[in-house]
Amino acid sequence: MCGRFALAFVKGFYNRFEVIDQQASIEPRYNIAPTQIIPTIVRKSPNQVVMMRWGLVPFWAKDPRIGNRLINARAEGLTMKPAFRASLKRKRCLVPATGFYEWKKTDAGKVPHYVHMRDDSLFAFAGLYDNWHGPDGSELLSFTIVTTSPNAMMKKIHSRMPVILRQEDEELWLSKEPLPENELKRILQPYPARPMVAHPVSQAVNNPNNDSEDLVTPSS
């Protein structure tokens, strides 16, 4: 599962994700939680930043509160679940991040860990999105983060991890065409463990109202 993540810096954001239109206002975030509106990247010739709510609301949903239960999508079931099947074909997005949080079970309770790249670089989760229209004509853009089995490092913390896309696969993931099954299987594998690192952080991250740089620093 991926229930919290961070976009701790935005320097170089537009170049990293090949976004030409730089009008969107993007600020660092240290404790992004479900139901919040955050920047995603979609392919609209060229790439564009689109603000979306975390928690997928499928176009056919009668109640948008379904999104509260669809913050993650297991890679193993994407082609079978009605909530994800249509989006998987042509509504794939990048979810920019610098790290994510996961809670490790210990004898003393659950300890939050911040997981990030050793070089602290920007990366992208594999996301799926959809457009939902309310009875009043309102539109809601929302997304979910795809998860997979853990790599060697994450196994020590949790039984799942978000799909982190290799940079060379991001363009393919953003394409508007369905991906062959063999390509999906290749892309949705756990990210290699060697470039990643994790450290315990403050319990303050448990409160989604907290959003400061202190949250990503190692706890004493």
N, C-alpha and C positions, 0 to 999 in steps of 0.2 A: 504494500500500500504506500501511497505518497499522499500525505495529508497536510504537509506544510513545506514551503520552499522559500528561497530567497533570490532576489535580483540585487545583490549587494552593491553593485556599481554599474554604471551605464556608459562609461567612457569607451568609445569605440563600438558602441552598440550598433549603429546604423551600418558601418562598414562590415562588421562581423556577419550581419544577416542580410547584406546586400540590399538594403533599403535606400532608395533614391529620395523619396519624399520624406523629409525629416521634420515635418510639421508636428507630429505627435509629441506631447510632453511626457517624457518618461523620467521618473524619479527612482532613486534607490529604494528598495523594499527589503526588509529583513525578516518578515514573518507573514508571508502570503498564505492566506487561509481560504478554504472553500467559501463560495458565494461572493467573494470579492471580485471586482472588475480589474483586470490586469492586461498588459499588452501581449498579444500573440502575433505571429507572422503567418500571413497567407499569401498564396500566389495569385496576384491579380495583374500580372504582366506590367511592371516587375513586382517584386515582393513588396508587401505593404504591412504596416503595423495596424492591427485592428484590436480595439479594446473589447474584451469578452469577459463574461462571468464564468468563474470556475464552478463546474457542475453541469453536465450536459443535459439539456432539455431537448429531446428529439422533436422534430417538426410535427409529429402526430400526437404528442402528449396533450392530454386534456388539462392537466394541472402542472404548472411550471415547478412546483415543489418536488417533482420527481428528480430534478437536478441535484438536490441535496444528497441523494443516494448514488449519484452517478459521477462522482469526482474522479474515479479511476475506472479503467477498462482493462481486464485481464487479456493479455495478448493471445492466450490460448483459445479464447472464446469469441473473438471479434467477428468472425464470419457466421457465428451461430446466433448471436444475441441481436434481436430486432432493434434495440436501442443504438447499436453501434454499426450494424451491417451497412446501412446506406451511407453513413459518414465515411466509413473505411474506403468506399469506392472513389469518392470525389471531393470529400471535405476533410482533408488532412491539414494539420497546421503544425507550426513549431511553437513551443512554449519556452521562451528564453529564461535562463536561470544561471545562477552562479553556484548554487548548492541546494541541498534539501535536508530536511530533518527526519530522523527516524528514532524510535524509542526502543532501547534495549532492555529486555527483562532481566533484572538482577534480584538477589535476595533482599536488597534494600528498596525494591520498587523499580519502576520504569525510569531509565535515565536517557534523556534526549541527547542525540548525537547530531552534529552537523557534518554532512558528507559533501565533499567538493573535490575539484581537481587540484593536484599538487601544485600546479602553476597558477591556480586561482583564475583560470580563464572562463569566459562565457561559454555556455553550451546550450543545447536545446533538447527538451523532452519531446517525444513523439506525442502529438495531440490529435484529437478528432473534434470537429465542431459541427454545429447545426444552427439553423435559423428557425426560431419559433415565433408564430404570430398569435397574439391574444385575440379574444373576441372583440376587443375595442380597437383592433387594428395596430396595436403596439407590436414592436419587433424586439426579440431578445436573441442576442448572439451568445452562445455558451460553448464550453469545451470540456473535455475530459482528458486526463493523462493516462497513457497506456503503461501498464506495468508488466513485468516479466519475472522470471526466477532470479535469485540473487547471484552475483559473482562471488568469487572466493572471499573478498573482503566483507561484502555485505552479509554473507552467511553468518558472520559472527555477531551481527546486530539484529537482522530481521530476515524473514522468509521470503520477502518480495522486495523489488526495487523498481523505480520508474525506468522506462526505456529511454536511455540517453542515445541520441542518434550520433553516429560518426559523422563528422562534418561533410565528408564526401557523399553521404547518403541523404543529406538534407534536401538537395534539389529534387531528387527522385521522390522523396516523401511528399514534397509540396506539389508534385505534378497533379494535374486534374484528371488523369486517367487511372482506371483500376490497376492495381499492381498484381502481377502473377503470384501464385501461392508460394513458389520457391523464393521469390524476392522478399515477400512479407516475412517468411520464416527466417531469412538471412538478416533482415534489418531489425527484427524485433527480438534479437538475442541480448543477453546481458552485456553491458559495456565492460571492456577489460578492466580488471582490478588494479593493475599496476599504476595507471595514471591517477588513481583516486586515493583519497585519504579521508579519515573521519576522526572527530574528537568530541568528547563530552562537552555539553554546554549547559547554561543555566536553565533551571526549571521555569524561568520567566517566559520561555518560549511557549509554554503551555497556554498562556493567555493570548488570544489573537489580537487583543487591544495593544499589546506591547509590540513596538516596532522600532528598534534602535540597533545601532551597530554592535552594541554589547552582546546581542543575542548570538552572534556568530563567532565570538571569541571563546577560546577554551575556558572551561570552568576551572576554578582552583581546587 
